[in-house]
């Protein structure tokens, strides 16, 4: 079965990773940032070797988000943002093909142990099964 595994973050977290700490997120040192990249890279390498990795990407910061909604007149309303420092959004994801929910949960548990600076928010890792077809709802 395929699963979407998502990690979360905020605009403040992205700024913290650039060394700009705030009340919402600590500043990351270059060593902490490199340790995080190495840890996530090792997970990606292991998932690739096991054949479980379908796709995985980190996402750009929330400030680069664009929201498109339908306005009352039926025309699209385009908004840049969101810029909220406390609203969690998806920061990255993997699409994994695993033999069981237990296996993908093991992977998510490993992701939760990613190193970071003291005081960083410990977000849950979200697992969502992907539907195979129209009749799966």
Residue, then its C-alpha position, 0 to 999 in steps of 0.5 A: x500500500x502507498x502512504x503519504x508521510x508528512x512533516x510540518x513546520x511554520x514560517x518561523x521554523x524556516x526563518x530559524x533554520x536560516x539563523x533568525x530565531x524568534x519567540x516561535x522557533x530557535x535559531x539553528x546553527x550551521x552544525x545543527x542544520x547539517x546534522x538534520x540534512x544528514x539525518x534526513x538524507x540517511x532516511x532517504x537513502x535507506x528508503x531508496x535501497x529498500x524500494x519503499x521510496x516512491x517520492x519525497x521532497x522538502x517544500x519551500x517556506x510558507x511565505x512562498x505559498x499562493x492560495x487560489x480560491x473561488x470568489x463569490x463571482x466565480x472568478x479566482x481569488x489569488x492570495x500570497x502567503x500565508x505568513x502566520x508564524x504559528x500556523x503549521x503547514x506541510x514542510x515536506x513529504x514522502x510517498x512510500x510503498x510499504x507492506x503495512x501500516x506498522x512498517x510506515x509507522x516505524x519509518x515515521x518514528x525514525x523521522x521524529x528523532x531528527x536532530x535539531x536545536x534545543x527548544x525546537x517544536x516537536x511536530x507529529x509526523x502525519x501518515x495518510x494512506x493513498x487511495x488506489x481508485x475511485x471506489x476506495x472512499 
